[in-house]
Amino acid sequence: MVNVLRHATGKVAISLTEDEGNIVLIFKNEADNLCEQDIDRLFDRFYTADQTRTSRRTGLGISIAYNLMLKKNGRLTAELHDGYLEMRCEWKRS
């Protein structure tokens, strides 16, 4: 959630639903500056889509979130749709 607040530009949508016995948390925001190549590397440690690398970002946040989701038997995915980034967190309902 911190990444969405810190890096999103434009509209942000957050939803929490149940889907086929899973709890699903979705963050969706405008991401005109991203391409499919960025999405493919989004969970890589130290990756940042900021090509100028002038900021103080480490590129660890989403990688850490991804690994935490795995350790909690969950799943974190990212997709790009028509200029919007959708990050989807999924857990099995207990």
Biopython code that builds the backbone (N, CA, C, O; Angstrom):
import numpy as np
from Bio.PDB.StructureBuilder import StructureBuilder

atoms = [
    (1, "MET", "N", (0.826, -1.192, 0.000)),
    (1, "MET", "CA", (0.000, 0.000, 0.000)),
    (1, "MET", "C", (0.866, 1.249, 0.000)),
    (1, "MET", "O", (0.505, 2.255, -0.612)),
    (2, "VAL", "N", (2.000, 1.195, 0.679)),
    (2, "VAL", "CA", (2.891, 2.353, 0.721)),
    (2, "VAL", "C", (3.366, 2.698, -0.684)),
    (2, "VAL", "O", (3.442, 3.876, -1.035)),
    (3, "ASN", "N", (3.690, 1.684, -1.499)),
    (3, "ASN", "CA", (4.127, 1.947, -2.869)),
    (3, "ASN", "C", (3.045, 2.664, -3.666)),
    (3, "ASN", "O", (3.342, 3.580, -4.433)),
    (4, "VAL", "N", (1.805, 2.255, -3.491)),
    (4, "VAL", "CA", (0.706, 2.907, -4.208)),
    (4, "VAL", "C", (0.632, 4.372, -3.801)),
    (4, "VAL", "O", (0.542, 5.253, -4.656)),
    (5, "LEU", "N", (0.669, 4.632, -2.507)),
    (5, "LEU", "CA", (0.575, 6.010, -2.033)),
    (5, "LEU", "C", (1.773, 6.854, -2.461)),
    (5, "LEU", "O", (1.627, 8.034, -2.780)),
    (6, "ARG", "N", (2.937, 6.253, -2.466)),
    (6, "ARG", "CA", (4.163, 6.981, -2.775)),
    (6, "ARG", "C", (4.370, 7.190, -4.279)),
    (6, "ARG", "O", (4.838, 8.252, -4.690)),
    (7, "HIS", "N", (4.034, 6.208, -5.095)),
    (7, "HIS", "CA", (4.425, 6.255, -6.495)),
    (7, "HIS", "C", (3.281, 6.417, -7.493)),
    (7, "HIS", "O", (3.526, 6.729, -8.659)),
    (8, "ALA", "N", (2.052, 6.213, -7.064)),
    (8, "ALA", "CA", (0.929, 6.304, -7.996)),
    (8, "ALA", "C", (0.668, 7.751, -8.393)),
    (8, "ALA", "O", (0.802, 8.676, -7.592)),
    (9, "THR", "N", (0.295, 7.911, -9.641)),
    (9, "THR", "CA", (-0.168, 9.215, -10.123)),
    (9, "THR", "C", (-1.592, 9.012, -10.626)),
    (9, "THR", "O", (-1.912, 7.957, -11.173)),
    (10, "GLY", "N", (-2.419, 9.983, -10.450)),
    (10, "GLY", "CA", (-3.792, 9.851, -10.913)),
    (10, "GLY", "C", (-4.645, 9.033, -9.964)),
    (10, "GLY", "O", (-4.388, 8.984, -8.761)),
    (11, "LYS", "N", (-5.659, 8.394, -10.516)),
    (11, "LYS", "CA", (-6.640, 7.663, -9.723)),
    (11, "LYS", "C", (-6.067, 6.360, -9.173)),
    (11, "LYS", "O", (-5.251, 5.696, -9.811)),
    (12, "VAL", "N", (-6.520, 6.015, -7.970)),
    (12, "VAL", "CA", (-6.154, 4.757, -7.313)),
    (12, "VAL", "C", (-7.444, 4.100, -6.835)),
    (12, "VAL", "O", (-8.312, 4.760, -6.264)),
    (13, "ALA", "N", (-7.562, 2.803, -7.072)),
    (13, "ALA", "CA", (-8.718, 2.040, -6.587)),
    (13, "ALA", "C", (-8.198, 0.872, -5.749)),
    (13, "ALA", "O", (-7.247, 0.192, -6.134)),
    (14, "ILE", "N", (-8.832, 0.650, -4.605)),
    (14, "ILE", "CA", (-8.469, -0.450, -3.711)),
    (14, "ILE", "C", (-9.734, -1.233, -3.423)),
    (14, "ILE", "O", (-10.757, -0.658, -3.052)),
    (15, "SER", "N", (-9.666, -2.555, -3.596)),
    (15, "SER", "CA", (-10.840, -3.379, -3.302)),
    (15, "SER", "C", (-10.438, -4.626, -2.540)),
    (15, "SER", "O", (-9.323, -5.127, -2.680)),
    (16, "LEU", "N", (-11.362, -5.119, -1.732)),
    (16, "LEU", "CA", (-11.181, -6.342, -0.965)),
    (16, "LEU", "C", (-12.417, -7.185, -1.207)),
    (16, "LEU", "O", (-13.531, -6.770, -0.886)),
    (17, "THR", "N", (-12.223, -8.380, -1.777)),
    (17, "THR", "CA", (-13.345, -9.239, -2.123)),
    (17, "THR", "C", (-13.022, -10.696, -1.777)),
    (17, "THR", "O", (-11.912, -11.028, -1.361)),
    (18, "GLU", "N", (-14.021, -11.542, -1.963)),
    (18, "GLU", "CA", (-13.837, -12.987, -1.854)),
    (18, "GLU", "C", (-14.127, -13.575, -3.229)),
    (18, "GLU", "O", (-15.113, -13.217, -3.874)),
    (19, "ASP", "N", (-13.263, -14.476, -3.668)),
    (19, "ASP", "CA", (-13.407, -15.081, -4.988)),
    (19, "ASP", "C", (-13.039, -16.559, -4.894)),
    (19, "ASP", "O", (-11.880, -16.902, -4.661)),
    (20, "GLU", "N", (-14.018, -17.421, -5.073)),
    (20, "GLU", "CA", (-13.807, -18.875, -5.056)),
    (20, "GLU", "C", (-13.045, -19.332, -3.807)),
    (20, "GLU", "O", (-12.108, -20.125, -3.905)),
    (21, "GLY", "N", (-13.443, -18.836, -2.649)),
    (21, "GLY", "CA", (-12.821, -19.240, -1.396)),
    (21, "GLY", "C", (-11.528, -18.525, -1.069)),
    (21, "GLY", "O", (-10.900, -18.829, -0.055)),
    (22, "ASN", "N", (-11.117, -17.590, -1.894)),
    (22, "ASN", "CA", (-9.909, -16.796, -1.647)),
    (22, "ASN", "C", (-10.282, -15.375, -1.255)),
    (22, "ASN", "O", (-11.276, -14.829, -1.732)),
    (23, "ILE", "N", (-9.480, -14.786, -0.387)),
    (23, "ILE", "CA", (-9.591, -13.364, -0.079)),
    (23, "ILE", "C", (-8.684, -12.641, -1.068)),
    (23, "ILE", "O", (-7.523, -13.018, -1.234)),
    (24, "VAL", "N", (-9.200, -11.611, -1.722)),
    (24, "VAL", "CA", (-8.458, -10.920, -2.777)),
    (24, "VAL", "C", (-8.411, -9.419, -2.481)),
    (24, "VAL", "O", (-9.444, -8.765, -2.340)),
    (25, "LEU", "N", (-7.195, -8.897, -2.392)),
    (25, "LEU", "CA", (-6.965, -7.468, -2.197)),
    (25, "LEU", "C", (-6.341, -6.937, -3.484)),
    (25, "LEU", "O", (-5.303, -7.434, -3.922)),
    (26, "ILE", "N", (-6.964, -5.939, -4.087)),
    (26, "ILE", "CA", (-6.482, -5.413, -5.363)),
    (26, "ILE", "C", (-6.203, -3.918, -5.232)),
    (26, "ILE", "O", (-7.028, -3.144, -4.747)),
    (27, "PHE", "N", (-5.005, -3.543, -5.683)),
    (27, "PHE", "CA", (-4.621, -2.135, -5.817)),
    (27, "PHE", "C", (-4.517, -1.864, -7.307)),
    (27, "PHE", "O", (-3.825, -2.586, -8.025)),
    (28, "LYS", "N", (-5.194, -0.838, -7.773)),
    (28, "LYS", "CA", (-5.170, -0.505, -9.198)),
    (28, "LYS", "C", (-4.918, 0.988, -9.336)),
    (28, "LYS", "O", (-5.601, 1.805, -8.719)),
    (29, "ASN", "N", (-3.925, 1.337, -10.157)),
    (29, "ASN", "CA", (-3.632, 2.756, -10.357)),
    (29, "ASN", "C", (-3.132, 3.005, -11.776)),
    (29, "ASN", "O", (-2.660, 2.102, -12.467)),
    (30, "GLU", "N", (-3.254, 4.263, -12.179)),
    (30, "GLU", "CA", (-2.747, 4.658, -13.489)),
    (30, "GLU", "C", (-1.240, 4.446, -13.511)),
    (30, "GLU", "O", (-0.543, 4.743, -12.540)),
    (31, "ALA", "N", (-0.747, 3.929, -14.630)),
    (31, "ALA", "CA", (0.686, 3.648, -14.742)),
    (31, "ALA", "C", (1.125, 3.824, -16.188)),
    (31, "ALA", "O", (1.615, 2.890, -16.822)),
    (32, "ASP", "N", (0.942, 5.027, -16.695)),
    (32, "ASP", "CA", (1.296, 5.312, -18.088)),
    (32, "ASP", "C", (2.784, 5.159, -18.349)),
    (32, "ASP", "O", (3.201, 4.974, -19.492)),
    (33, "ASN", "N", (3.595, 5.234, -17.286)),
    (33, "ASN", "CA", (5.048, 5.174, -17.449)),
    (33, "ASN", "C", (5.589, 3.748, -17.459)),
    (33, "ASN", "O", (6.790, 3.557, -17.646)),
    (34, "LEU", "N", (4.734, 2.740, -17.263)),
    (34, "LEU", "CA", (5.182, 1.347, -17.248)),
    (34, "LEU", "C", (4.885, 0.645, -18.565)),
    (34, "LEU", "O", (3.962, 1.014, -19.291)),
    (35, "CYS", "N", (5.691, -0.381, -18.861)),
    (35, "CYS", "CA", (5.451, -1.221, -20.027)),
    (35, "CYS", "C", (5.494, -2.682, -19.586)),
    (35, "CYS", "O", (5.815, -2.965, -18.432)),
    (36, "GLU", "N", (5.180, -3.599, -20.471)),
    (36, "GLU", "CA", (5.163, -5.025, -20.127)),
    (36, "GLU", "C", (6.519, -5.503, -19.619)),
    (36, "GLU", "O", (6.581, -6.367, -18.744)),
    (37, "GLN", "N", (7.596, -4.956, -20.154)),
    (37, "GLN", "CA", (8.934, -5.335, -19.700)),
    (37, "GLN", "C", (9.115, -4.987, -18.212)),
    (37, "GLN", "O", (9.741, -5.745, -17.471)),
    (38, "ASP", "N", (8.573, -3.854, -17.784)),
    (38, "ASP", "CA", (8.635, -3.482, -16.366)),
    (38, "ASP", "C", (7.859, -4.485, -15.515)),
    (38, "ASP", "O", (8.320, -4.871, -14.442)),
    (39, "ILE", "N", (6.695, -4.905, -15.980)),
    (39, "ILE", "CA", (5.860, -5.841, -15.231)),
    (39, "ILE", "C", (6.585, -7.174, -15.076)),
    (39, "ILE", "O", (6.523, -7.792, -14.013)),
    (40, "ASP", "N", (7.266, -7.618, -16.117)),
    (40, "ASP", "CA", (8.009, -8.881, -16.068)),
    (40, "ASP", "C", (9.105, -8.857, -15.003)),
    (40, "ASP", "O", (9.460, -9.908, -14.469)),
    (41, "ARG", "N", (9.642, -7.695, -14.687)),
    (41, "ARG", "CA", (10.743, -7.578, -13.733)),
    (41, "ARG", "C", (10.328, -6.964, -12.393)),
    (41, "ARG", "O", (11.166, -6.785, -11.509)),
    (42, "LEU", "N", (9.072, -6.649, -12.242)),
    (42, "LEU", "CA", (8.585, -5.900, -11.088)),
    (42, "LEU", "C", (8.942, -6.530, -9.741)),
    (42, "LEU", "O", (9.196, -5.804, -8.779)),
    (43, "PHE", "N", (8.968, -7.854, -9.650)),
    (43, "PHE", "CA", (9.242, -8.529, -8.388)),
    (43, "PHE", "C", (10.719, -8.843, -8.192)),
    (43, "PHE", "O", (11.092, -9.422, -7.172)),
    (44, "ASP", "N", (11.560, -8.476, -9.141)),
    (44, "ASP", "CA", (13.011, -8.690, -9.015)),
    (44, "ASP", "C", (13.586, -7.737, -7.968)),
    (44, "ASP", "O", (13.226, -6.561, -7.915)),
    (45, "ARG", "N", (14.483, -8.264, -7.139)),
    (45, "ARG", "CA", (15.144, -7.416, -6.142)),
    (45, "ARG", "C", (15.926, -6.314, -6.842)),
    (45, "ARG", "O", (16.572, -6.547, -7.864)),
    (46, "PHE", "N", (15.862, -5.131, -6.290)),
    (46, "PHE", "CA", (16.593, -3.938, -6.729)),
    (46, "PHE", "C", (16.098, -3.363, -8.055)),
    (46, "PHE", "O", (16.684, -2.402, -8.554)),
    (47, "TYR", "N", (15.033, -3.923, -8.642)),
    (47, "TYR", "CA", (14.528, -3.370, -9.897)),
    (47, "TYR", "C", (13.676, -2.156, -9.608)),
    (47, "TYR", "O", (12.849, -2.167, -8.697)),
    (48, "THR", "N", (13.879, -1.127, -10.375)),
    (48, "THR", "CA", (13.020, 0.048, -10.325)),
    (48, "THR", "C", (12.783, 0.508, -11.756)),
    (48, "THR", "O", (13.694, 0.493, -12.583)),
    (49, "ALA", "N", (11.562, 0.913, -12.037)),
    (49, "ALA", "CA", (11.228, 1.362, -13.384)),
    (49, "ALA", "C", (11.782, 2.745, -13.678)),
    (49, "ALA", "O", (11.746, 3.198, -14.822)),
    (50, "ASP", "N", (12.296, 3.420, -12.654)),
    (50, "ASP", "CA", (12.893, 4.747, -12.812)),
    (50, "ASP", "C", (14.246, 4.588, -13.510)),
    (50, "ASP", "O", (15.243, 4.257, -12.868)),
    (51, "GLN", "N", (14.279, 4.817, -14.785)),
    (51, "GLN", "CA", (15.494, 4.602, -15.565)),
    (51, "GLN", "C", (16.590, 5.614, -15.248)),
    (51, "GLN", "O", (17.765, 5.349, -15.505)),
    (52, "THR", "N", (16.224, 6.765, -14.695)),
    (52, "THR", "CA", (17.244, 7.769, -14.385)),
    (52, "THR", "C", (17.997, 7.434, -13.112)),
    (52, "THR", "O", (19.116, 7.903, -12.904)),
    (53, "ARG", "N", (17.383, 6.616, -12.254)),
    (53, "ARG", "CA", (17.999, 6.180, -10.996)),
    (53, "ARG", "C", (18.478, 7.345, -10.132)),
    (53, "ARG", "O", (19.454, 7.209, -9.394)),
    (54, "THR", "N", (17.804, 8.477, -10.218)),
    (54, "THR", "CA", (18.207, 9.635, -9.426)),
    (54, "THR", "C", (17.541, 9.648, -8.054)),
    (54, "THR", "O", (17.942, 10.409, -7.174)),
    (55, "SER", "N", (16.534, 8.814, -7.873)),
    (55, "SER", "CA", (15.855, 8.811, -6.582)),
    (55, "SER", "C", (16.595, 7.908, -5.602)),
    (55, "SER", "O", (17.542, 7.215, -5.973)),
    (56, "ARG", "N", (16.154, 7.926, -4.352)),
    (56, "ARG", "CA", (16.802, 7.130, -3.312)),
    (56, "ARG", "C", (16.106, 5.782, -3.127)),
    (56, "ARG", "O", (16.315, 5.123, -2.109)),
    (57, "ARG", "N", (15.302, 5.369, -4.067)),
    (57, "ARG", "CA", (14.593, 4.092, -3.974)),
    (57, "ARG", "C", (15.561, 2.930, -4.133)),
    (57, "ARG", "O", (16.526, 3.010, -4.893)),
    (58, "THR", "N", (15.290, 1.841, -3.401)),
    (58, "THR", "CA", (16.159, 0.670, -3.478)),
    (58, "THR", "C", (15.620, -0.408, -4.410)),
    (58, "THR", "O", (16.376, -1.270, -4.856)),
    (59, "GLY", "N", (14.321, -0.371, -4.712)),
    (59, "GLY", "CA", (13.739, -1.411, -5.538)),
    (59, "GLY", "C", (13.483, -2.693, -4.764)),
    (59, "GLY", "O", (13.364, -3.762, -5.362)),
    (60, "LEU", "N", (13.396, -2.600, -3.442)),
    (60, "LEU", "CA", (13.189, -3.791, -2.618)),
    (60, "LEU", "C", (11.741, -3.987, -2.171)),
    (60, "LEU", "O", (11.344, -5.115, -1.879)),
    (61, "GLY", "N", (10.950, -2.930, -2.111)),
    (61, "GLY", "CA", (9.607, -2.994, -1.522)),
    (61, "GLY", "C", (8.705, -4.057, -2.104)),
    (61, "GLY", "O", (8.156, -4.864, -1.354)),
    (62, "ILE", "N", (8.534, -4.086, -3.397)),
    (62, "ILE", "CA", (7.622, -5.053, -4.010)),
    (62, "ILE", "C", (8.207, -6.460, -3.943)),
    (62, "ILE", "O", (7.463, -7.432, -3.812)),
    (63, "SER", "N", (9.528, -6.579, -4.031)),
    (63, "SER", "CA", (10.174, -7.879, -3.887)),
    (63, "SER", "C", (9.935, -8.453, -2.494)),
    (63, "SER", "O", (9.657, -9.644, -2.355)),
    (64, "ILE", "N", (10.041, -7.623, -1.470)),
    (64, "ILE", "CA", (9.784, -8.058, -0.095)),
    (64, "ILE", "C", (8.320, -8.468, 0.062)),
    (64, "ILE", "O", (8.031, -9.509, 0.652)),
    (65, "ALA", "N", (7.401, -7.667, -0.455)),
    (65, "ALA", "CA", (5.972, -7.988, -0.370)),
    (65, "ALA", "C", (5.676, -9.316, -1.069)),
    (65, "ALA", "O", (4.897, -10.125, -0.566)),
    (66, "TYR", "N", (6.289, -9.533, -2.213)),
    (66, "TYR", "CA", (6.096, -10.776, -2.970)),
    (66, "TYR", "C", (6.541, -11.981, -2.137)),
    (66, "TYR", "O", (5.823, -12.978, -2.049)),
    (67, "ASN", "N", (7.709, -11.888, -1.534)),
    (67, "ASN", "CA", (8.236, -12.995, -0.734)),
    (67, "ASN", "C", (7.433, -13.215, 0.546)),
    (67, "ASN", "O", (7.269, -14.357, 0.975)),
    (68, "LEU", "N", (6.935, -12.157, 1.158)),
    (68, "LEU", "CA", (6.072, -12.305, 2.331)),
    (68, "LEU", "C", (4.769, -13.016, 1.977)),
    (68, "LEU", "O", (4.286, -13.856, 2.737)),
    (69, "MET", "N", (4.211, -12.678, 0.833)),
    (69, "MET", "CA", (2.985, -13.339, 0.392)),
    (69, "MET", "C", (3.235, -14.836, 0.212)),
    (69, "MET", "O", (2.407, -15.651, 0.618)),
    (70, "LEU", "N", (4.356, -15.204, -0.386)),
    (70, "LEU", "CA", (4.686, -16.620, -0.568)),
    (70, "LEU", "C", (4.817, -17.332, 0.777)),
    (70, "LEU", "O", (4.332, -18.452, 0.936)),
    (71, "LYS", "N", (5.463, -16.692, 1.734)),
    (71, "LYS", "CA", (5.664, -17.297, 3.049)),
    (71, "LYS", "C", (4.347, -17.472, 3.799)),
    (71, "LYS", "O", (4.239, -18.346, 4.660)),
    (72, "LYS", "N", (3.359, -16.663, 3.488)),
    (72, "LYS", "CA", (2.049, -16.757, 4.127)),
    (72, "LYS", "C", (1.072, -17.574, 3.274)),
    (72, "LYS", "O", (-0.143, -17.486, 3.451)),
    (73, "ASN", "N", (1.618, -18.371, 2.346)),
    (73, "ASN", "CA", (0.817, -19.205, 1.441)),
    (73, "ASN", "C", (-0.146, -18.386, 0.593)),
    (73, "ASN", "O", (-1.247, -18.832, 0.268)),
    (74, "GLY", "N", (0.283, -17.198, 0.246)),
    (74, "GLY", "CA", (-0.508, -16.327, -0.605)),
    (74, "GLY", "C", (0.171, -16.145, -1.943)),
    (74, "GLY", "O", (1.128, -16.843, -2.279)),
    (75, "ARG", "N", (-0.330, -15.215, -2.680)),
    (75, "ARG", "CA", (0.195, -14.967, -4.018)),
    (75, "ARG", "C", (0.050, -13.484, -4.334)),
    (75, "ARG", "O", (-0.976, -12.878, -4.025)),
    (76, "LEU", "N", (1.064, -12.907, -4.942)),
    (76, "LEU", "CA", (1.035, -11.510, -5.374)),
    (76, "LEU", "C", (1.343, -11.489, -6.859)),
    (76, "LEU", "O", (2.376, -11.997, -7.295)),
    (77, "THR", "N", (0.453, -10.904, -7.628)),
    (77, "THR", "CA", (0.648, -10.815, -9.070)),
    (77, "THR", "C", (0.476, -9.370, -9.523)),
    (77, "THR", "O", (-0.113, -8.547, -8.821)),
    (78, "ALA", "N", (0.998, -9.082, -10.700)),
    (78, "ALA", "CA", (0.866, -7.744, -11.282)),
    (78, "ALA", "C", (0.527, -7.881, -12.753)),
    (78, "ALA", "O", (1.073, -8.733, -13.454)),
    (79, "GLU", "N", (-0.371, -7.040, -13.208)),
    (79, "GLU", "CA", (-0.735, -7.009, -14.624)),
    (79, "GLU", "C", (-0.917, -5.559, -15.052)),
    (79, "GLU", "O", (-1.259, -4.690, -14.250)),
    (80, "LEU", "N", (-0.680, -5.329, -16.322)),
    (80, "LEU", "CA", (-0.866, -4.010, -16.913)),
    (80, "LEU", "C", (-2.018, -4.090, -17.902)),
    (80, "LEU", "O", (-1.992, -4.897, -18.831)),
    (81, "HIS", "N", (-3.036, -3.246, -17.696)),
    (81, "HIS", "CA", (-4.219, -3.227, -18.559)),
    (81, "HIS", "C", (-4.535, -1.797, -18.958)),
    (81, "HIS", "O", (-4.895, -0.984, -18.107)),
    (82, "ASP", "N", (-4.409, -1.484, -20.217)),
    (82, "ASP", "CA", (-4.805, -0.161, -20.735)),
    (82, "ASP", "C", (-4.267, 0.998, -19.903)),
    (82, "ASP", "O", (-5.004, 1.931, -19.584)),
    (83, "GLY", "N", (-2.987, 0.940, -19.553)),
    (83, "GLY", "CA", (-2.364, 2.027, -18.807)),
    (83, "GLY", "C", (-2.585, 1.982, -17.310)),
    (83, "GLY", "O", (-2.223, 2.926, -16.608)),
    (84, "TYR", "N", (-3.172, 0.908, -16.802)),
    (84, "TYR", "CA", (-3.393, 0.733, -15.366)),
    (84, "TYR", "C", (-2.616, -0.470, -14.862)),
    (84, "TYR", "O", (-2.628, -1.531, -15.484)),
    (85, "LEU", "N", (-1.937, -0.301, -13.726)),
    (85, "LEU", "CA", (-1.251, -1.393, -13.050)),
    (85, "LEU", "C", (-2.210, -1.978, -12.025)),
    (85, "LEU", "O", (-2.797, -1.252, -11.223)),
    (86, "GLU", "N", (-2.363, -3.293, -12.061)),
    (86, "GLU", "CA", (-3.197, -3.976, -11.082)),
    (86, "GLU", "C", (-2.333, -4.951, -10.301)),
    (86, "GLU", "O", (-1.793, -5.907, -10.859)),
    (87, "MET", "N", (-2.207, -4.698, -8.994)),
    (87, "MET", "CA", (-1.490, -5.586, -8.083)),
    (87, "MET", "C", (-2.548, -6.365, -7.317)),
    (87, "MET", "O", (-3.439, -5.783, -6.698)),
    (88, "ARG", "N", (-2.441, -7.684, -7.365)),
    (88, "ARG", "CA", (-3.463, -8.557, -6.775)),
    (88, "ARG", "C", (-2.826, -9.459, -5.711)),
    (88, "ARG", "O", (-1.934, -10.252, -6.013)),
    (89, "CYS", "N", (-3.295, -9.329, -4.463)),
    (89, "CYS", "CA", (-2.857, -10.176, -3.350)),
    (89, "CYS", "C", (-3.971, -11.173, -3.081)),
    (89, "CYS", "O", (-5.132, -10.792, -2.931)),
    (90, "GLU", "N", (-3.613, -12.459, -3.019)),
    (90, "GLU", "CA", (-4.622, -13.508, -2.819)),
    (90, "GLU", "C", (-4.205, -14.472, -1.716)),
    (90, "GLU", "O", (-3.062, -14.926, -1.670)),
    (91, "TRP", "N", (-5.162, -14.781, -0.817)),
    (91, "TRP", "CA", (-4.937, -15.757, 0.245)),
    (91, "TRP", "C", (-6.112, -16.726, 0.262)),
    (91, "TRP", "O", (-7.240, -16.353, -0.058)),
    (92, "LYS", "N", (-5.839, -17.968, 0.637)),
    (92, "LYS", "CA", (-6.910, -18.936, 0.858)),
    (92, "LYS", "C", (-7.668, -18.527, 2.110)),
    (92, "LYS", "O", (-7.074, -18.154, 3.122)),
    (93, "ARG", "N", (-8.967, -18.602, 2.023)),
    (93, "ARG", "CA", (-9.797, -18.288, 3.204)),
    (93, "ARG", "C", (-9.673, -19.431, 4.187)),
    (93, "ARG", "O", (-9.763, -20.597, 3.803)),
    (94, "SER", "N", (-9.465, -19.105, 5.464)),
    (94, "SER", "CA", (-9.298, -20.147, 6.500)),
    (94, "SER", "C", (-10.621, -20.750, 6.883)),
    (94, "SER", "O", (-10.672, -21.636, 7.735)),
]
sb = StructureBuilder()
sb.init_structure("model")
sb.init_model(0)
sb.init_chain("A")
sb.init_seg("    ")
for serial, (resi, resn, name, xyz) in enumerate(atoms, 1):
    if name == "N":
        sb.init_residue(resn, " ", resi, " ")
    sb.init_atom(name, np.array(xyz, "f"), 0.0, 1.0, " ", f" {name:<3s}", serial, name[0])
structure = sb.get_structure()
